[in-house]
Amino acid sequence: MKNFFKSTSIQLLFLVLFLLPASIAYASGGGEGGHDGKKWIEFFWKTLDFVVLVGFLYWMLAAKIKEFFVGRRQDIKDSLEKAARQKNEAEAKFREYSEKIDKASAEIDGIFEMIKAQGVVEKQKIIADAEKVAKKIKEDSHLRTEQELKKASDQLRAEAVRLSVQMAEEILRRNITVHDHETIVREYMEKAVNKN
């Protein structure tokens, strides 16, 4: 920034030094009636006034302009540094979140494999339990079938005995007369009396 102001002041100095002799030389040249000479002197004074005004403005505003540009330069520098810091922070956050996502993905994969393994174990356990239940049901049904068969067999025997007794009674009723009946009763009584 210093170089900018130095080069500007040098340029103004060269402008004054170039215009001053040129305007004096032109003004002192032989004029036609002196009318052009007045114009050149007037031009010289206007140029001098302009140069003095520019110099005064430079003297008054140079520090503020310099301060503005230096301040602006510092603001730009601070903004760039802040942007670089924010970029670095964002990249660090990105790496951190990327690592977290990778870690979470690995954990999810591990959980998935664990669930899958537990599912296989649970499936095998369910199958084993189902086989036990099926075996028990089969044994129970076999036992019940045997019990039902025994019960049916007992009922059939009881029914057969009942029917046999009924048939025997029928046969006896038809074949035994009153006289046979009295004889059987008398024999039974005699046996009972003899035993006691």
C-alpha positions in Angstrom: 0.0 0.0 0.0 2.9 2.3 0.7 4.2 1.7 -2.8 0.9 2.8 -4.2 0.9 6.2 -2.4 4.6 6.8 -3.2 4.1 6.1 -6.9 1.0 8.4 -6.9 2.9 11.2 -5.4 5.8 10.7 -7.8 3.4 10.8 -10.7 1.8 14.0 -9.5 5.2 15.6 -9.1 6.2 14.6 -12.7 2.9 15.9 -14.0 3.5 19.3 -12.3 7.1 19.4 -13.5 6.1 18.5 -17.1 3.1 20.8 -17.3 4.8 23.8 -15.8 7.7 24.2 -18.2 5.5 23.2 -21.2 2.9 25.8 -20.3 5.6 28.5 -19.7 7.3 27.7 -23.0 4.1 27.8 -24.9 3.0 30.9 -23.1 6.3 32.7 -23.8 6.2 31.8 -27.5 5.6 34.5 -29.9 1.9 35.0 -30.0 -0.2 36.7 -32.4 -1.3 39.8 -30.8 -0.7 38.4 -27.3 -4.2 37.1 -27.1 -3.1 33.5 -27.1 -0.5 34.2 -24.5 -3.1 35.3 -22.0 -5.0 32.0 -22.6 -1.9 30.1 -21.9 -1.1 32.0 -18.7 -4.7 31.5 -17.6 -4.3 27.8 -18.5 -1.1 27.6 -16.4 -2.8 29.2 -13.4 -5.7 26.9 -13.7 -3.4 23.9 -14.0 -1.4 25.1 -11.0 -4.6 25.6 -9.0 -5.7 22.1 -10.0 -2.3 20.6 -9.0 -2.4 22.5 -5.7 -6.0 21.3 -5.1 -4.9 17.7 -5.9 -1.9 18.1 -3.6 -4.1 19.5 -0.8 -6.6 16.8 -1.2 -3.8 14.2 -1.2 -2.4 15.8 1.9 -5.8 15.8 3.6 -7.1 12.4 2.5 -4.0 10.3 1.9 -3.9 9.1 5.5 -7.6 8.3 5.5 -7.5 6.6 2.1 -4.4 4.7 3.2 -6.2 3.8 6.4 -9.3 2.7 4.5 -7.3 0.5 2.1 -5.1 -0.9 4.9 -8.2 -1.5 7.0 -9.9 -3.1 4.0 -6.9 -5.1 3.3 -6.8 -6.3 6.9 -10.6 -7.0 6.7 -10.0 -9.1 3.6 -7.1 -10.9 5.2 -9.1 -11.6 8.4 -12.0 -12.8 6.3 -9.7 -15.1 4.3 -8.2 -16.4 7.5 -11.6 -16.9 9.1 -12.8 -18.7 5.9 -9.7 -20.9 6.0 -10.3 -21.7 9.7 -14.0 -22.4 9.0 -12.9 -24.6 6.1 -10.5 -26.5 8.3 -13.1 -26.8 11.0 -15.7 -28.0 8.5 -13.2 -30.6 7.1 -12.4 -31.7 10.6 -16.1 -32.1 11.3 -16.6 -33.9 8.1 -13.8 -36.3 9.0 -15.2 -36.7 12.5 -18.7 -37.4 11.2 -17.4 -39.6 8.4 -15.5 -41.7 11.1 -18.7 -41.8 13.2 -20.7 -43.0 10.2 -18.1 -45.6 9.4 -18.0 -46.7 13.0 -21.9 -46.8 13.1 -22.0 -48.8 9.9 -19.5 -51.3 11.3 -21.6 -51.5 14.5 -24.7 -52.0 12.5 -23.0 -54.8 10.5 -21.9 -56.4 13.7 -25.4 -56.1 15.2 -26.8 -57.6 12.0 -24.4 -60.5 12.2 -25.1 -61.0 15.9 -28.9 -60.9 15.2 -28.4 -63.3 12.3 -26.4 -65.7 14.5 -28.9 -65.4 17.3 -31.7 -66.1 14.7 -29.9 -69.3 13.6 -29.5 -70.4 17.3 -33.1 -69.4 18.0 -34.3 -71.3 14.9 -32.4 -74.4 16.0 -33.8 -74.0 19.5 -37.4 -73.7 18.2 -36.9 -76.7 15.9 -35.5 -78.7 18.9 -38.4 -77.6 21.1 -40.9 -78.4 18.3 -39.4 -81.9 17.9 -39.6 -82.4 21.7 -43.3 -81.3 21.7 -44.0 -83.5 18.6 -42.4 -86.5 20.3 -44.3 -85.8 23.5 -47.6 -85.5 21.6 -46.8 -88.7 19.8 -46.1 -90.5 23.0 -49.2 -89.0 24.7 -51.3 -90.0 21.7 -49.9 -93.5 21.7 -50.5 -93.8 25.5 -54.0 -92.5 25.0 -54.6 -94.8 22.2 -53.5 -97.7 24.3 -55.7 -96.5 27.2 -58.7 -96.1 24.9 -58.0 -99.6 23.4 -57.7 -101.1 26.9 -60.9 -99.2 28.0 -62.7 -100.4 24.9 -61.4 -103.9 25.5 -62.5 -103.8 29.1 -65.9 -102.6 28.1 -66.1 -105.3 25.5 -65.2 -107.9 28.1 -67.6 -106.5 30.6 -70.3 -106.5 27.9 -69.4 -110.0 26.9 -69.5 -111.2 30.5 -72.9 -109.5 31.0 -74.2 -110.9 27.8 -72.8 -114.4 28.8 -74.5 -114.2 32.1 -77.7 -113.0 30.5 -77.5 -115.8 28.0 -76.7 -118.3 30.8 -79.7 -117.1 32.7 -81.8 -117.4 29.7 -80.5 -120.9 29.1 -81.0 -121.9 32.7 -84.5 -120.5 32.8 -85.5 -122.4 29.8 -83.8 -125.7 30.9 -84.2 -125.7 34.6 -87.6 -126.7 36.0 -89.1 -125.9 39.4 -88.1 -129.3 40.7 -84.4 -128.7 39.5 -84.5 -125.4 41.2 -85.6 -126.8 44.5 -82.9 -129.5 44.3 -80.2 -126.9 43.7 -81.3 -124.8 46.6 -81.5 -127.8 48.9 -78.0 -128.9 47.9 -76.6 -125.4 48.4 -78.1 -125.2 51.8 -76.8 -128.5 52.9 -73.3 -127.5 51.8 -73.6 -124.3 53.6 -74.7 -126.1 56.8 -72.0 -128.7 56.6 -69.3 -126.0 56.3 -70.3 -124.2 59.4 
